[in-house]
Amino acid sequence: MISYEFDYTRPDTVEAALDLLDDDSKILAGGHSLIPALKLRLSAPGKLIDIARIPSLKGIKMDGNELVIGAAATHSDILESDLIKQHLPMFAEGAALIGDPMIRHKGTLGGSLAHADPSADWPAMVLAAEGTVVVQSKTGTRSISSDDFFTGFYSTALESGEIITEIRFPIPAEGTKMTYQKFVQPASRFAIVGCAALRHPDGTARVAFTGVADAPFRDTAVENAVGDWSEEALEAAVALTAQGMEFNVDHYASETYRHHLARVYCRKALKALLY
Ligand SMILES: Cc1cc2nc3c(=O)[nH]c(=O)nc-3n(C[C@H](O)[C@H](O)[C@H](O)COP(=O)(O)OP(=O)(O)OC[C@H]3O[C@@H](n4cnc5c(N)ncnc54)[C@H](O)[C@@H]3O)c2cc1C
């Protein structure tokens, strides 16, 4: 379906983008979720503000003890970054599993987080890696912990008039292990179930899921149960996966099958962190 007519503008700075942002406009990044929504008439803004080439939103850099990814960094930028491979290898692993090369070259980290598709890969990885989402509005900037960012089905803590500018991550300590394991939807490549897990050198864990429920979530019951990472402890942790969740149901996976997949991918993730 062809989209209706809209104005298009491509500012050079975040400040210029914020000046243009009003109730009748939408931020455009990679366009891989927004443009289909416009074509389906699910959204009808009068103006698109293209932020994909704003230089300050593009880079991946170190800042003190944090790794900072610009909101307009594409999945490919992340996949190819040496800093990512060195400090957050799970992100390169996960980015490689997103869509196909065209999707990876256009889709952005900020766009994926703002859109908050319940099957998107980044939300689980960002939760496991303790990301902080930095947003800017005309009145200043604020930082939102990823633990508080995803609020429900396609919903986030982002307020109108705000643009995600960067996502910050603590640089994991030497010896930290991490992985992203995904059961792929064969057509779109989105996650039917995805599990991101991180094991700190002291044995504590962060475990997060996507695709399972209406929003990505950290599974603190699993995190608390890994204990000494013995075979028994891991099986006990896996048994607790997604307890009490209301599961997504679609023609790819029933509630029972999704719960089963969540346990299987939790086990795969935890076992990948053993050695
Ligand atoms: C065929 C196909 C396959 C895909 N496969 C996968 C997959 O396997 N895994 C996966 O995780 N994803 C997948 N995606 C999603 C894709 O990779 C993008 O992550 C997703 O479309 C959102 O990123 P975008 O940059 O395209 O955002 P856009 O479509 O440009 O924007 C999405 C929404 O976010 C808002 N927005 C964008 N950037 C910002 C910002 N910086 N601040 C505030 N709001 C912002 C926009 O206004 C819009 O509401 C797929 C998409 C397609 C079309």
Ligand as a Chemical Component Dictionary entry (heavy atoms), coordinates in Angstrom:
data_LIG
# 
_chem_comp.id                   LIG 
_chem_comp.type                 NON-POLYMER 
_chem_comp.pdbx_formal_charge   0 
_chem_comp.three_letter_code    LIG 
# 
loop_
_chem_comp_atom.comp_id 
_chem_comp_atom.atom_id 
_chem_comp_atom.alt_atom_id 
_chem_comp_atom.type_symbol 
_chem_comp_atom.charge 
_chem_comp_atom.model_Cartn_x 
_chem_comp_atom.model_Cartn_y 
_chem_comp_atom.model_Cartn_z 
_chem_comp_atom.pdbx_ordinal 
LIG C1  C1  C 0 11.493 -7.281 7.358  1  
LIG C2  C2  C 0 11.960 -6.801 8.701  2  
LIG C3  C3  C 0 12.661 -7.677 9.509  3  
LIG C4  C4  C 0 13.103 -7.270 10.760 4  
LIG N1  N1  N 0 13.747 -8.165 11.559 5  
LIG C5  C5  C 0 14.077 -7.817 12.805 6  
LIG C6  C6  C 0 14.690 -8.747 13.695 7  
LIG O1  O1  O 0 14.997 -9.882 13.336 8  
LIG N2  N2  N 0 14.953 -8.336 14.949 9  
LIG C7  C7  C 0 14.668 -7.066 15.396 10 
LIG O2  O2  O 0 14.927 -6.754 16.547 11 
LIG N3  N3  N 0 14.135 -6.156 14.572 12 
LIG C8  C8  C 0 13.829 -6.492 13.297 13 
LIG N4  N4  N 0 13.273 -5.562 12.471 14 
LIG C9  C9  C 0 13.100 -4.168 12.971 15 
LIG C10 C10 C 0 14.216 -3.234 12.464 16 
LIG O3  O3  O 0 15.450 -3.844 12.504 17 
LIG C11 C11 C 0 14.339 -1.912 13.266 18 
LIG O4  O4  O 0 14.988 -2.127 14.497 19 
LIG C12 C12 C 0 13.060 -1.309 13.571 20 
LIG O5  O5  O 0 12.360 -1.157 12.358 21 
LIG C13 C13 C 0 13.142 0.082  14.259 22 
LIG O6  O6  O 0 14.264 0.820  13.879 23 
LIG P1  P1  P 0 14.245 1.962  12.793 24 
LIG O7  O7  O 0 15.556 2.650  12.918 25 
LIG O8  O8  O 0 13.876 1.438  11.450 26 
LIG O9  O9  O 0 13.095 2.953  13.342 27 
LIG P2  P2  P 0 11.939 3.742  12.595 28 
LIG O10 O10 O 0 11.065 2.810  11.841 29 
LIG O11 O11 O 0 12.486 4.894  11.822 30 
LIG O12 O12 O 0 11.169 4.316  13.878 31 
LIG C14 C14 C 0 10.423 3.456  14.717 32 
LIG C15 C15 C 0 9.730  4.305  15.802 33 
LIG O13 O13 O 0 10.723 4.826  16.707 34 
LIG C16 C16 C 0 10.690 6.263  16.710 35 
LIG N5  N5  N 0 12.097 6.662  16.792 36 
LIG C17 C17 C 0 13.117 6.255  15.985 37 
LIG N6  N6  N 0 14.286 6.728  16.437 38 
LIG C18 C18 C 0 14.014 7.465  17.550 39 
LIG C19 C19 C 0 14.816 8.212  18.460 40 
LIG N7  N7  N 0 16.152 8.289  18.338 41 
LIG N8  N8  N 0 14.192 8.836  19.487 42 
LIG C20 C20 C 0 12.845 8.748  19.653 43 
LIG N9  N9  N 0 12.036 8.054  18.809 44 
LIG C21 C21 C 0 12.617 7.420  17.770 45 
LIG C22 C22 C 0 9.981  6.661  15.425 46 
LIG O14 O14 O 0 9.344  7.901  15.537 47 
LIG C23 C23 C 0 8.991  5.519  15.259 48 
LIG O15 O15 O 0 7.867  5.739  16.086 49 
LIG C24 C24 C 0 12.846 -5.936 11.202 50 
LIG C25 C25 C 0 12.162 -5.048 10.370 51 
LIG C26 C26 C 0 11.717 -5.465 9.134  52 
LIG C27 C27 C 0 10.988 -4.487 8.263  53 
# 
loop_
_chem_comp_bond.comp_id 
_chem_comp_bond.atom_id_1 
_chem_comp_bond.atom_id_2 
_chem_comp_bond.value_order 
_chem_comp_bond.pdbx_ordinal 
LIG C1  C2  SING 1  
LIG C2  C3  SING 2  
LIG C2  C26 DOUB 3  
LIG C3  C4  DOUB 4  
LIG C4  N1  SING 5  
LIG C4  C24 SING 6  
LIG N1  C5  DOUB 7  
LIG C5  C6  SING 8  
LIG C5  C8  SING 9  
LIG C6  O1  DOUB 10 
LIG C6  N2  SING 11 
LIG N2  C7  SING 12 
LIG C7  O2  DOUB 13 
LIG C7  N3  SING 14 
LIG N3  C8  DOUB 15 
LIG C8  N4  SING 16 
LIG N4  C9  SING 17 
LIG N4  C24 SING 18 
LIG C9  C10 SING 19 
LIG C10 O3  SING 20 
LIG C10 C11 SING 21 
LIG C11 O4  SING 22 
LIG C11 C12 SING 23 
LIG C12 O5  SING 24 
LIG C12 C13 SING 25 
LIG C13 O6  SING 26 
LIG O6  P1  SING 27 
LIG P1  O7  DOUB 28 
LIG P1  O8  SING 29 
LIG P1  O9  SING 30 
LIG O9  P2  SING 31 
LIG P2  O10 DOUB 32 
LIG P2  O11 SING 33 
LIG P2  O12 SING 34 
LIG O12 C14 SING 35 
LIG C14 C15 SING 36 
LIG C15 O13 SING 37 
LIG C15 C23 SING 38 
LIG O13 C16 SING 39 
LIG C16 N5  SING 40 
LIG C16 C22 SING 41 
LIG N5  C17 SING 42 
LIG N5  C21 SING 43 
LIG C17 N6  DOUB 44 
LIG N6  C18 SING 45 
LIG C18 C19 SING 46 
LIG C18 C21 DOUB 47 
LIG C19 N7  SING 48 
LIG C19 N8  DOUB 49 
LIG N8  C20 SING 50 
LIG C20 N9  DOUB 51 
LIG N9  C21 SING 52 
LIG C22 O14 SING 53 
LIG C22 C23 SING 54 
LIG C23 O15 SING 55 
LIG C24 C25 DOUB 56 
LIG C25 C26 SING 57 
LIG C26 C27 SING 58 
# 
